[in-house]
Amino acid sequence: MASSDSSWEVPQLGPSLGRLTDPPTKGRPGALGVALDDIRLDLVTGVFDLAGAGRAFLAAGDRDDAVASLNRVAWLGLWERALAAAAARIADAANVGFNDAAVESRFRPRRLQPLLLTAQDHRAIAARLGSGGATFVAALDVLEQSVHASSRGGRARLVQEEWRGAVTAVARRLESAWLALEDAALAEQRRWQVEIELVRAWRRPVWPIWIFTLVLLAAATYLGLVLGGIVPVPPPLRGLVLWWWNRL
């Protein structure tokens, strides 16, 4: 390891993460009651763990592993885990809402089953939640280029500054991506809440009952006319009518 490597250091990422490091809020969650503060703080913890690993490698004189600790794959892995966790939480809350609404409205289970969110829906939700992370991914691409530059050598001071700048830029873009995710999560919850309310508002159709009642009433009226001798007795009812008349 070159002596110039001793000047390398991992930047302090807390200021660049901005509102990601805020304590849990007591604000109103989304329409489904889903809060994501713990997922956000887990994401921040993961970032600090990566930075801590990088500092440990630098302290041991291992610049390559220090750089690898904060590479594109590491950052993207944290982001994708946060997306998956947020999507799963929203989907699970939506399914709970569907089931509760179905119990309340007596929605038929066979009609409810296709409405429940599946693993495919989880992935679709995650994709929508992550749609605001384009600048974050672009910053990761710049970081990857700086990593390649560090592996090729060159003017150590310039390479180090490029890498440090790329790392802090990724942290700033991660904050923006998360804020976009929170907005998308609120919209996603509103979307599914509308579907849940449709299930809750469902009422069992009454027309079959009315048809059955009318048919039963018509049959009783006709039977009364037959037993009263007002209309001719049909052959299938002759035995019943004779039995009835003999009892009178």
RODREN-948265 format. One record per residue: x, y, z of N, C-alpha, C in turn; chain; residue in one letter. Coordinates in Angstrom, 3 decimals, always signed. Example, Ala and Ser with C-alpha at 12.3 -4.5 7.8 and 13.67 -1.06 7.14 Angstrom:
2
PT_+13.190_-5.690_+7.800_+12.300_-4.500_+7.800_+13.200_-3.300_+7.800_A_A
PT_+12.850_-2.250_+7.080_+13.670_-1.060_+7.140_+12.900_+0.030_+7.870_A_S
This chain:
248
PT_+0.850_-1.192_+0.000_+0.000_+0.000_+0.000_+0.886_+1.242_+0.000_A_M
PT_+0.573_+2.149_-0.904_+1.394_+3.350_-1.005_+1.229_+4.204_+0.234_A_A
PT_+2.276_+4.999_+0.516_+2.198_+5.826_+1.698_+1.108_+6.856_+1.596_A_S
PT_+0.774_+7.278_+0.367_-0.279_+8.275_+0.195_-1.632_+7.757_+0.615_A_S
PT_-1.773_+6.439_+0.692_-3.053_+5.862_+1.097_-3.421_+6.249_+2.523_A_D
PT_-2.433_+6.581_+3.332_-2.722_+6.894_+4.728_-3.553_+8.164_+4.867_A_S
PT_-3.595_+8.975_+3.794_-4.378_+10.215_+3.858_-5.843_+9.994_+3.517_A_S
PT_-6.183_+8.804_+3.080_-7.573_+8.521_+2.705_-8.437_+8.452_+3.963_A_W
PT_-9.667_+8.929_+3.832_-10.606_+8.839_+4.941_-12.031_+8.810_+4.398_A_E
PT_-12.891_+8.167_+5.149_-14.306_+8.110_+4.793_-14.987_+9.382_+5.291_A_V
PT_-15.716_+10.083_+4.431_-16.349_+11.335_+4.876_-17.441_+11.093_+5.907_A_P
PT_-17.703_+12.101_+6.715_-18.829_+12.039_+7.643_-20.127_+12.160_+6.838_A_Q
PT_-20.978_+11.151_+6.936_-22.155_+11.091_+6.072_-23.419_+11.633_+6.733_A_L
PT_-23.398_+11.820_+8.048_-24.595_+12.298_+8.731_-25.155_+13.580_+8.139_A_G
PT_-24.344_+14.634_+7.958_-24.880_+15.870_+7.394_-25.437_+15.692_+5.988_A_P
PT_-24.814_+14.818_+5.192_-25.282_+14.612_+3.821_-26.590_+13.833_+3.779_A_S
PT_-26.851_+13.020_+4.780_-28.096_+12.250_+4.816_-29.297_+13.118_+5.191_A_L
PT_-29.041_+14.291_+5.758_-30.111_+15.254_+6.022_-31.227_+14.687_+6.885_A_G
PT_-32.468_+14.791_+6.378_-33.638_+14.400_+7.163_-33.766_+12.898_+7.363_A_R
PT_-32.938_+12.141_+6.672_-32.956_+10.693_+6.912_-32.596_+10.362_+8.357_A_L
PT_-31.808_+11.204_+8.973_-31.358_+10.934_+10.337_-32.283_+11.509_+11.402_A_T
PT_-33.395_+12.108_+10.990_-34.334_+12.656_+11.974_-34.864_+11.556_+12.884_A_D
PT_-35.182_+11.884_+14.135_-35.800_+10.877_+15.027_-37.185_+10.518_+14.527_A_P
PT_-37.747_+9.417_+15.004_-39.101_+9.031_+14.582_-40.090_+10.165_+14.824_A_P
PT_-40.938_+10.404_+13.852_-41.925_+11.478_+13.962_-43.234_+10.937_+14.519_A_T
PT_-44.070_+11.838_+14.986_-45.391_+11.468_+15.490_-46.491_+11.951_+14.550_A_K
PT_-46.086_+12.210_+13.311_-47.059_+12.669_+12.329_-48.052_+11.584_+11.968_A_G
PT_-49.131_+11.999_+11.327_-50.184_+11.065_+10.935_-49.675_+10.152_+9.832_A_R
PT_-49.792_+8.838_+10.017_-49.368_+7.920_+8.964_-50.334_+7.987_+7.784_A_P
PT_-50.103_+7.148_+6.805_-50.931_+7.164_+5.607_-52.318_+6.608_+5.848_A_G
PT_-53.073_+6.504_+4.757_-54.468_+6.074_+4.836_-54.614_+4.687_+5.432_A_A
PT_-53.605_+3.847_+5.272_-53.647_+2.495_+5.832_-52.986_+2.413_+7.201_A_L
PT_-52.544_+3.547_+7.716_-51.887_+3.561_+9.019_-50.461_+3.059_+8.997_A_G
PT_-49.836_+3.045_+7.821_-48.475_+2.520_+7.700_-47.458_+3.627_+7.978_A_V
PT_-46.572_+3.380_+8.921_-45.459_+4.279_+9.210_-44.155_+3.601_+8.804_A_A
PT_-43.212_+4.398_+8.312_-41.978_+3.829_+7.767_-40.729_+4.309_+8.498_A_L
PT_-40.909_+4.957_+9.646_-39.759_+5.524_+10.344_-38.713_+4.472_+10.706_A_D
PT_-39.164_+3.303_+11.148_-38.191_+2.290_+11.540_-37.395_+1.786_+10.341_A_D
PT_-38.051_+1.704_+9.174_-37.335_+1.290_+7.966_-36.317_+2.358_+7.579_A_I
PT_-36.711_+3.625_+7.700_-35.784_+4.726_+7.412_-34.563_+4.672_+8.336_A_R
PT_-34.797_+4.461_+9.608_-33.684_+4.426_+10.556_-32.812_+3.191_+10.345_A_L
PT_-33.419_+2.085_+9.930_-32.616_+0.909_+9.584_-31.728_+1.207_+8.375_A_D
PT_-32.278_+1.969_+7.423_-31.490_+2.355_+6.250_-30.299_+3.212_+6.666_A_L
PT_-30.543_+4.173_+7.534_-29.458_+5.036_+8.019_-28.420_+4.214_+8.776_A_V
PT_-28.890_+3.311_+9.618_-27.963_+2.446_+10.358_-27.090_+1.650_+9.402_A_T
PT_-27.693_+1.151_+8.334_-26.917_+0.416_+7.340_-25.853_+1.274_+6.692_A_G
PT_-26.196_+2.519_+6.386_-25.210_+3.436_+5.795_-24.056_+3.672_+6.773_A_V
PT_-24.386_+3.922_+8.028_-23.331_+4.152_+9.023_-22.476_+2.894_+9.222_A_F
PT_-23.102_+1.730_+9.109_-22.327_+0.488_+9.217_-21.330_+0.374_+8.063_A_D
PT_-21.772_+0.744_+6.848_-20.862_+0.709_+5.702_-19.701_+1.671_+5.921_A_L
PT_-20.021_+2.882_+6.397_-18.972_+3.858_+6.648_-18.023_+3.373_+7.740_A_A
PT_-18.582_+2.763_+8.772_-17.738_+2.235_+9.847_-16.813_+1.143_+9.352_A_G
PT_-17.336_+0.274_+8.473_-16.485_-0.775_+7.917_-15.370_-0.168_+7.076_A_A
PT_-15.724_+0.874_+6.302_-14.695_+1.525_+5.492_-13.597_+2.134_+6.348_A_G
PT_-13.963_+2.771_+7.445_-12.958_+3.373_+8.331_-12.077_+2.302_+8.973_A_R
PT_-12.701_+1.164_+9.303_-11.920_+0.079_+9.903_-10.882_-0.455_+8.912_A_A
PT_-11.281_-0.592_+7.655_-10.326_-1.060_+6.646_-9.206_-0.048_+6.436_A_F
PT_-9.570_+1.258_+6.415_-8.529_+2.276_+6.251_-7.568_+2.278_+7.434_A_L
PT_-8.101_+2.070_+8.624_-7.236_+2.016_+9.805_-6.255_+0.855_+9.711_A_A
PT_-6.678_-0.208_+9.013_-5.797_-1.364_+8.827_-4.914_-1.209_+7.594_A_A
PT_-5.000_-0.063_+6.924_-4.182_+0.181_+5.744_-4.698_-0.468_+4.486_A_G
PT_-5.990_-0.843_+4.461_-6.572_-1.539_+3.302_-7.528_-0.600_+2.573_A_D
PT_-6.958_+0.192_+1.637_-7.790_+1.153_+0.933_-8.789_+0.479_+0.007_A_R
PT_-8.382_-0.584_-0.663_-9.264_-1.225_-1.643_-10.549_-1.735_-0.990_A_D
PT_-10.419_-2.411_+0.155_-11.615_-2.908_+0.829_-12.428_-1.777_+1.447_A_D
PT_-11.745_-0.698_+1.826_-12.473_+0.453_+2.344_-13.357_+1.049_+1.264_A_A
PT_-12.813_+1.192_+0.077_-13.592_+1.705_-1.052_-14.716_+0.740_-1.406_A_V
PT_-14.413_-0.558_-1.384_-15.430_-1.558_-1.708_-16.573_-1.566_-0.702_A_A
PT_-16.294_-1.170_+0.544_-17.348_-1.149_+1.561_-18.450_-0.168_+1.220_A_S
PT_-18.115_+0.853_+0.458_-19.084_+1.891_+0.111_-19.310_+1.946_-1.404_A_L
PT_-19.219_+0.784_-2.039_-19.379_+0.783_-3.492_-20.849_+0.748_-3.897_A_N
PT_-21.088_+0.720_-5.164_-22.441_+0.776_-5.714_-23.319_-0.355_-5.213_A_R
PT_-22.775_-1.558_-5.201_-23.546_-2.735_-4.789_-24.003_-2.607_-3.336_A_V
PT_-23.109_-2.113_-2.470_-23.447_-1.992_-1.050_-24.585_-0.988_-0.838_A_A
PT_-24.467_+0.192_-1.456_-25.524_+1.200_-1.325_-26.842_+0.698_-1.912_A_W
PT_-26.754_+0.113_-3.097_-27.976_-0.341_-3.768_-28.652_-1.455_-2.981_A_L
PT_-27.851_-2.298_-2.329_-28.436_-3.354_-1.511_-29.250_-2.792_-0.365_A_G
PT_-28.722_-1.755_+0.298_-29.474_-1.120_+1.386_-30.782_-0.514_+0.867_A_L
PT_-30.706_+0.168_-0.253_-31.888_+0.823_-0.822_-32.957_-0.201_-1.218_A_W
PT_-32.535_-1.265_-1.861_-33.498_-2.275_-2.309_-34.144_-2.987_-1.129_A_E
PT_-33.407_-3.203_-0.059_-34.004_-3.812_+1.134_-35.039_-2.873_+1.756_A_R
PT_-34.735_-1.581_+1.768_-35.703_-0.614_+2.299_-36.957_-0.573_+1.431_A_A
PT_-36.780_-0.599_+0.114_-37.927_-0.618_-0.785_-38.792_-1.853_-0.546_A_L
PT_-38.153_-3.008_-0.458_-38.898_-4.251_-0.266_-39.646_-4.240_+1.059_A_A
PT_-39.004_-3.737_+2.113_-39.651_-3.700_+3.422_-40.849_-2.757_+3.416_A_A
PT_-40.697_-1.585_+2.802_-41.810_-0.636_+2.739_-42.954_-1.181_+1.907_A_A
PT_-42.634_-1.809_+0.780_-43.670_-2.372_-0.076_-44.420_-3.497_+0.631_A_A
PT_-43.679_-4.355_+1.325_-44.323_-5.462_+2.037_-45.234_-4.940_+3.137_A_A
PT_-44.812_-3.891_+3.823_-45.633_-3.347_+4.907_-46.940_-2.761_+4.363_A_R
PT_-46.851_-2.050_+3.262_-48.058_-1.473_+2.666_-48.973_-2.580_+2.158_A_I
PT_-48.399_-3.582_+1.502_-49.213_-4.676_+0.973_-49.891_-5.457_+2.103_A_A
PT_-49.156_-5.723_+3.165_-49.743_-6.447_+4.302_-50.877_-5.637_+4.932_A_D
PT_-50.662_-4.327_+5.062_-51.717_-3.474_+5.631_-52.943_-3.446_+4.726_A_A
PT_-52.713_-3.442_+3.420_-53.839_-3.465_+2.479_-54.620_-4.767_+2.598_A_A
PT_-53.920_-5.881_+2.731_-54.615_-7.161_+2.871_-55.415_-7.231_+4.164_A_N
PT_-54.852_-6.693_+5.237_-55.597_-6.627_+6.503_-56.853_-5.780_+6.313_A_V
PT_-56.702_-4.654_+5.626_-57.857_-3.799_+5.364_-58.918_-4.489_+4.529_A_G
PT_-58.498_-5.217_+3.513_-59.449_-5.959_+2.681_-60.212_-6.991_+3.512_A_F
PT_-59.493_-7.735_+4.333_-60.146_-8.765_+5.144_-61.114_-8.165_+6.157_A_N
PT_-60.708_-7.085_+6.811_-61.595_-6.433_+7.779_-62.846_-5.882_+7.096_A_D
PT_-62.650_-5.271_+5.930_-63.792_-4.724_+5.201_-64.729_-5.837_+4.734_A_A
PT_-64.155_-6.968_+4.336_-64.978_-8.083_+3.875_-65.812_-8.661_+5.021_A_A
PT_-65.229_-8.740_+6.200_-65.986_-9.220_+7.357_-67.131_-8.267_+7.669_A_V
PT_-66.846_-6.983_+7.592_-67.866_-5.985_+7.920_-69.027_-6.003_+6.933_A_E
PT_-68.720_-6.158_+5.648_-69.782_-6.123_+4.633_-70.275_-7.506_+4.229_A_S
PT_-69.676_-8.554_+4.816_-70.008_-9.931_+4.461_-69.731_-10.202_+2.986_A_R
PT_-68.630_-9.654_+2.538_-68.172_-9.859_+1.166_-67.781_-11.320_+1.000_A_F
PT_-68.163_-11.890_-0.103_-67.934_-13.324_-0.301_-66.444_-13.639_-0.404_A_R
PT_-65.969_-14.645_+0.331_-64.540_-14.979_+0.322_-63.999_-15.297_-1.066_A_P
PT_-64.791_-15.978_-1.884_-64.298_-16.340_-3.218_-64.117_-15.110_-4.101_A_R
PT_-64.836_-14.045_-3.815_-64.661_-12.805_-4.558_-63.545_-11.949_-3.955_A_R
PT_-63.265_-12.161_-2.678_-62.212_-11.391_-2.022_-60.829_-11.876_-2.421_A_L
PT_-60.685_-13.184_-2.600_-59.362_-13.758_-2.832_-58.611_-13.102_-3.991_A_Q
PT_-59.242_-12.852_-5.133_-58.489_-12.205_-6.224_-58.069_-10.772_-5.916_A_P
PT_-58.693_-10.144_-4.930_-58.362_-8.761_-4.597_-57.151_-8.658_-3.685_A_L
PT_-56.830_-9.724_-2.962_-55.713_-9.684_-2.016_-54.383_-9.571_-2.757_A_L
PT_-53.469_-8.805_-2.175_-52.196_-8.531_-2.832_-51.259_-9.731_-2.719_A_L
PT_-50.598_-10.030_-3.820_-49.691_-11.165_-3.913_-48.240_-10.686_-3.960_A_T
PT_-47.322_-11.648_-4.080_-45.903_-11.295_-4.182_-45.642_-10.434_-5.418_A_A
PT_-46.372_-10.680_-6.482_-46.221_-9.856_-7.678_-46.638_-8.408_-7.406_A_Q
PT_-47.707_-8.247_-6.625_-48.130_-6.897_-6.251_-47.077_-6.222_-5.372_A_D
PT_-46.429_-6.996_-4.501_-45.358_-6.446_-3.665_-44.274_-5.830_-4.549_A_H
PT_-43.885_-6.573_-5.590_-42.827_-6.080_-6.471_-43.281_-4.830_-7.223_A_R
PT_-44.546_-4.821_-7.635_-45.055_-3.647_-8.350_-45.078_-2.421_-7.438_A_A
PT_-45.474_-2.620_-6.187_-45.477_-1.511_-5.230_-44.059_-1.006_-5.001_A_I
PT_-43.111_-1.926_-4.843_-41.714_-1.534_-4.639_-41.208_-0.722_-5.825_A_A
PT_-41.597_-1.118_-7.036_-41.165_-0.376_-8.224_-41.724_+1.045_-8.215_A_A
PT_-42.984_+1.182_-7.798_-43.570_+2.521_-7.747_-42.937_+3.355_-6.638_A_R
PT_-42.650_+2.728_-5.502_-42.005_+3.460_-4.415_-40.607_+3.926_-4.809_A_L
PT_-39.932_+3.141_-5.623_-38.567_+3.479_-6.004_-38.455_+4.341_-7.246_A_G
PT_-39.600_+4.761_-7.777_-39.560_+5.530_-9.029_-38.880_+6.879_-8.863_A_S
PT_-38.803_+7.383_-7.637_-38.141_+8.669_-7.403_-36.658_+8.547_-7.104_A_G
PT_-36.101_+7.362_-7.278_-34.692_+7.153_-6.942_-33.743_+7.232_-8.118_A_G
PT_-34.178_+7.835_-9.232_-33.328_+7.886_-10.431_-32.040_+8.662_-10.170_A_A
PT_-32.125_+9.786_-9.468_-30.912_+10.571_-9.206_-29.960_+9.835_-8.265_A_T
PT_-30.533_+9.038_-7.368_-29.713_+8.230_-6.470_-28.925_+7.195_-7.271_A_F
PT_-29.600_+6.535_-8.203_-28.921_+5.530_-9.034_-27.861_+6.200_-9.904_A_V
PT_-28.180_+7.393_-10.415_-27.187_+8.115_-11.226_-25.956_+8.459_-10.395_A_A
PT_-26.172_+8.856_-9.133_-25.040_+9.154_-8.253_-24.216_+7.905_-7.984_A_A
PT_-24.871_+6.756_-7.920_-24.140_+5.498_-7.737_-23.256_+5.195_-8.945_A_L
PT_-23.741_+5.541_-10.131_-22.927_+5.334_-11.331_-21.670_+6.196_-11.289_A_D
PT_-21.822_+7.450_-10.825_-20.653_+8.332_-10.688_-19.690_+7.770_-9.650_A_V
PT_-20.247_+7.251_-8.555_-19.400_+6.642_-7.521_-18.619_+5.468_-8.097_A_L
PT_-19.271_+4.666_-8.909_-18.592_+3.512_-9.495_-17.429_+3.962_-10.378_A_E
PT_-17.612_+5.052_-11.104_-16.533_+5.572_-11.931_-15.362_+6.037_-11.078_A_Q
PT_-15.670_+6.649_-9.928_-14.587_+7.093_-9.048_-13.851_+5.903_-8.438_A_S
PT_-14.587_+4.805_-8.197_-13.944_+3.600_-7.678_-12.959_+3.046_-8.702_A_V
PT_-13.374_+3.029_-9.972_-12.468_+2.554_-11.021_-11.240_+3.456_-11.117_A_H
PT_-11.454_+4.766_-10.942_-10.328_+5.693_-10.995_-9.347_+5.420_-9.865_A_A
PT_-9.864_+5.099_-8.684_-8.977_+4.819_-7.550_-8.174_+3.552_-7.760_A_S
PT_-8.768_+2.591_-8.482_-8.056_+1.335_-8.718_-6.975_+1.495_-9.787_A_S
PT_-7.124_+2.544_-10.658_-6.115_+2.768_-11.700_-4.942_+3.597_-11.202_A_R
PT_-5.119_+4.192_-10.051_-4.040_+5.016_-9.521_-4.139_+6.438_-10.041_A_G
PT_-3.017_+7.081_-10.309_-3.033_+8.468_-10.761_-2.715_+9.383_-9.600_A_G
PT_-3.040_+10.647_-9.732_-2.763_+11.600_-8.661_-3.637_+11.288_-7.462_A_R
PT_-3.023_+10.824_-6.391_-3.764_+10.284_-5.248_-4.719_+11.302_-4.654_A_A
PT_-4.261_+12.546_-4.524_-5.097_+13.564_-3.888_-6.358_+13.818_-4.696_A_R
PT_-6.220_+13.904_-6.012_-7.363_+14.165_-6.879_-8.342_+12.987_-6.848_A_L
PT_-7.816_+11.768_-6.922_-8.668_+10.580_-6.894_-9.423_+10.492_-5.576_A_V
PT_-8.728_+10.769_-4.487_-9.376_+10.708_-3.176_-10.520_+11.717_-3.079_A_Q
PT_-10.282_+12.939_-3.546_-11.324_+13.961_-3.471_-12.519_+13.590_-4.346_A_E
PT_-12.259_+13.018_-5.511_-13.360_+12.583_-6.381_-14.196_+11.500_-5.694_A_E
PT_-13.518_+10.574_-5.057_-14.238_+9.488_-4.382_-15.046_+10.018_-3.205_A_W
PT_-14.431_+10.877_-2.398_-15.141_+11.452_-1.256_-16.360_+12.248_-1.724_A_R
PT_-16.182_+13.035_-2.765_-17.305_+13.807_-3.293_-18.412_+12.911_-3.823_A_G
PT_-18.029_+11.805_-4.453_-19.035_+10.877_-4.978_-19.803_+10.206_-3.843_A_A
PT_-19.108_+9.856_-2.773_-19.766_+9.209_-1.632_-20.770_+10.155_-0.978_A_V
PT_-20.365_+11.393_-0.742_-21.286_+12.347_-0.107_-22.454_+12.679_-1.036_A_T
PT_-22.210_+12.698_-2.345_-23.300_+12.939_-3.290_-24.318_+11.803_-3.239_A_A
PT_-23.835_+10.571_-3.122_-24.740_+9.431_-3.001_-25.605_+9.568_-1.749_A_V
PT_-24.995_+9.984_-0.643_-25.749_+10.154_+0.600_-26.834_+11.217_+0.432_A_A
PT_-26.496_+12.322_-0.245_-27.511_+13.368_-0.457_-28.634_+12.867_-1.353_A_R
PT_-28.292_+12.144_-2.386_-29.318_+11.620_-3.296_-30.161_+10.544_-2.620_A_R
PT_-29.571_+9.838_-1.666_-30.345_+8.851_-0.923_-31.436_+9.537_-0.108_A_L
PT_-31.113_+10.690_+0.474_-32.137_+11.442_+1.194_-33.277_+11.827_+0.254_A_E
PT_-32.943_+12.336_-0.922_-33.976_+12.729_-1.888_-34.816_+11.532_-2.305_A_S
PT_-34.152_+10.403_-2.522_-34.883_+9.202_-2.929_-35.845_+8.757_-1.837_A_A
PT_-35.405_+8.860_-0.581_-36.286_+8.444_+0.508_-37.481_+9.374_+0.646_A_W
PT_-37.263_+10.670_+0.512_-38.375_+11.607_+0.608_-39.391_+11.344_-0.507_A_L
PT_-38.893_+11.012_-1.703_-39.798_+10.655_-2.792_-40.532_+9.355_-2.479_A_A
PT_-39.833_+8.423_-1.837_-40.481_+7.164_-1.437_-41.609_+7.428_-0.447_A_L
PT_-41.399_+8.317_+0.512_-42.449_+8.611_+1.489_-43.686_+9.188_+0.813_A_E
PT_-43.482_+10.093_-0.157_-44.619_+10.651_-0.892_-45.340_+9.559_-1.674_A_D
PT_-44.551_+8.696_-2.320_-45.153_+7.598_-3.091_-45.894_+6.630_-2.175_A_A
PT_-45.376_+6.423_-0.957_-46.037_+5.520_-0.008_-47.397_+6.072_+0.409_A_A
PT_-47.487_+7.382_+0.609_-48.775_+7.987_+0.957_-49.771_+7.814_-0.185_A_L
PT_-49.309_+8.039_-1.418_-50.187_+7.865_-2.578_-50.604_+6.407_-2.730_A_A
PT_-49.680_+5.500_-2.464_-49.979_+4.066_-2.586_-51.037_+3.651_-1.566_A_E
PT_-50.931_+4.163_-0.362_-51.918_+3.823_+0.661_-53.297_+4.379_+0.308_A_Q
PT_-53.320_+5.596_-0.216_-54.610_+6.159_-0.639_-55.231_+5.320_-1.743_A_R
PT_-54.400_+4.845_-2.631_-54.897_+4.033_-3.744_-55.579_+2.765_-3.247_A_R
PT_-54.928_+2.069_-2.343_-55.501_+0.811_-1.859_-56.660_+1.047_-0.907_A_W
PT_-56.651_+2.171_-0.206_-57.762_+2.475_+0.676_-59.053_+2.646_-0.111_A_Q
PT_-58.956_+3.232_-1.298_-60.139_+3.367_-2.162_-60.702_+1.990_-2.500_A_V
PT_-59.823_+1.041_-2.837_-60.275_-0.318_-3.160_-60.897_-0.987_-1.936_A_E
PT_-60.309_-0.769_-0.786_-60.834_-1.360_+0.445_-62.225_-0.816_+0.752_A_I
PT_-62.428_+0.474_+0.549_-63.734_+1.070_+0.834_-64.804_+0.532_-0.103_A_E
PT_-64.427_+0.156_-1.305_-65.396_-0.460_-2.214_-65.870_-1.806_-1.662_A_L
PT_-64.942_-2.552_-1.086_-65.331_-3.831_-0.468_-66.207_-3.573_+0.754_A_V
PT_-65.840_-2.575_+1.556_-66.622_-2.274_+2.757_-68.039_-1.814_+2.399_A_R
PT_-68.185_-1.109_+1.297_-69.498_-0.593_+0.897_-70.348_-1.632_+0.181_A_A
PT_-69.771_-2.802_-0.097_-70.519_-3.829_-0.836_-71.691_-4.330_-0.006_A_W
PT_-72.799_-4.558_-0.666_-73.978_-5.147_-0.014_-74.472_-6.317_-0.846_A_R
PT_-74.909_-7.343_-0.143_-75.393_-8.530_-0.837_-76.607_-8.166_-1.699_A_R
PT_-76.645_-8.600_-2.967_-77.782_-8.277_-3.840_-79.096_-8.805_-3.259_A_P
PT_-80.159_-7.995_-3.369_-81.469_-8.403_-2.830_-82.384_-8.950_-3.905_A_V
PT_-82.006_-8.810_-5.189_-82.934_-9.262_-6.226_-83.213_-10.765_-6.179_A_W
PT_-82.270_-11.644_-5.816_-82.648_-13.065_-5.731_-83.728_-13.320_-4.675_A_P
PT_-83.659_-12.564_-3.580_-84.673_-12.741_-2.528_-86.040_-12.297_-3.028_A_I
PT_-86.053_-11.169_-3.756_-87.321_-10.693_-4.286_-87.906_-11.667_-5.299_A_W
PT_-87.069_-12.232_-6.149_-87.558_-13.200_-7.135_-88.113_-14.434_-6.443_A_I
PT_-87.373_-14.919_-5.443_-87.851_-16.108_-4.714_-89.177_-15.813_-4.017_A_F
PT_-89.292_-14.616_-3.450_-90.529_-14.248_-2.762_-91.702_-14.178_-3.731_A_T
PT_-91.484_-13.581_-4.895_-92.554_-13.469_-5.887_-92.975_-14.836_-6.406_A_L
PT_-91.976_-15.700_-6.653_-92.306_-17.049_-7.129_-93.093_-17.799_-6.071_A_V
PT_-92.665_-17.691_-4.822_-93.369_-18.381_-3.740_-94.787_-17.839_-3.580_A_L
PT_-94.952_-16.525_-3.677_-96.271_-15.916_-3.563_-97.182_-16.343_-4.706_A_L
PT_-96.622_-16.379_-5.921_-97.425_-16.799_-7.070_-97.855_-18.252_-6.935_A_A
PT_-96.937_-19.105_-6.445_-97.275_-20.520_-6.282_-98.354_-20.704_-5.216_A_A
PT_-98.237_-19.937_-4.120_-99.240_-20.052_-3.054_-100.604_-19.561_-3.533_A_A
PT_-100.615_-18.516_-4.322_-101.887_-17.992_-4.854_-102.541_-18.990_-5.792_A_T
PT_-101.716_-19.545_-6.659_-102.261_-20.528_-7.610_-102.800_-21.750_-6.874_A_Y
PT_-102.066_-22.229_-5.870_-102.524_-23.397_-5.109_-103.827_-23.084_-4.390_A_L
PT_-103.949_-21.873_-3.877_-105.188_-21.497_-3.213_-106.372_-21.499_-4.175_A_G
PT_-106.156_-21.036_-5.379_-107.226_-21.030_-6.384_-107.621_-22.455_-6.774_A_L
PT_-106.605_-23.329_-6.856_-106.901_-24.724_-7.208_-107.692_-25.392_-6.091_A_V
PT_-107.222_-25.216_-4.845_-107.917_-25.841_-3.714_-109.308_-25.262_-3.520_A_L
PT_-109.507_-24.027_-3.922_-110.827_-23.409_-3.807_-111.753_-23.747_-4.957_A_G
PT_-111.253_-24.516_-5.926_-112.082_-24.919_-7.059_-112.335_-23.797_-8.046_A_G
PT_-111.573_-22.758_-7.962_-111.775_-21.616_-8.853_-111.146_-21.864_-10.210_A_I
PT_-110.018_-22.587_-10.227_-109.365_-22.929_-11.501_-109.321_-24.446_-11.607_A_V
PT_-109.237_-24.964_-12.833_-109.185_-26.419_-13.010_-107.994_-27.029_-12.281_A_P
PT_-108.229_-28.259_-11.825_-107.173_-28.959_-11.104_-106.243_-29.628_-12.111_A_V
PT_-104.948_-29.300_-12.098_-104.007_-29.969_-13.000_-103.758_-31.404_-12.521_A_P
PT_-103.494_-32.303_-13.434_-103.281_-33.717_-13.053_-102.235_-33.913_-11.959_A_P
PT_-101.108_-33.237_-11.978_-100.115_-33.494_-10.930_-100.612_-33.155_-9.526_A_P
PT_-101.616_-32.266_-9.414_-102.114_-31.859_-8.109_-103.428_-32.524_-7.730_A_L
PT_-103.907_-33.454_-8.579_-105.224_-34.031_-8.333_-105.263_-34.773_-6.998_A_R
PT_-104.219_-35.561_-6.681_-104.212_-36.305_-5.436_-104.226_-35.377_-4.232_A_G
PT_-103.438_-34.308_-4.284_-103.394_-33.358_-3.177_-104.723_-32.654_-3.001_A_L
PT_-105.362_-32.296_-4.127_-106.639_-31.581_-4.043_-107.733_-32.485_-3.482_A_V
PT_-107.783_-33.753_-3.944_-108.799_-34.688_-3.416_-108.608_-34.925_-1.934_A_L
PT_-107.371_-35.065_-1.536_-107.088_-35.240_-0.103_-107.564_-34.052_+0.697_A_W
PT_-107.324_-32.871_+0.183_-107.735_-31.652_+0.870_-109.258_-31.536_+0.948_A_W
PT_-109.920_-31.828_-0.166_-111.376_-31.707_-0.183_-112.020_-32.713_+0.760_A_W
PT_-111.424_-33.920_+0.839_-111.999_-34.950_+1.722_-111.858_-34.576_+3.202_A_N
PT_-110.932_-33.716_+3.510_-110.780_-33.286_+4.887_-111.757_-32.195_+5.279_A_R
PT_-112.356_-31.556_+4.298_-113.267_-30.450_+4.597_-114.597_-30.968_+5.094_A_L
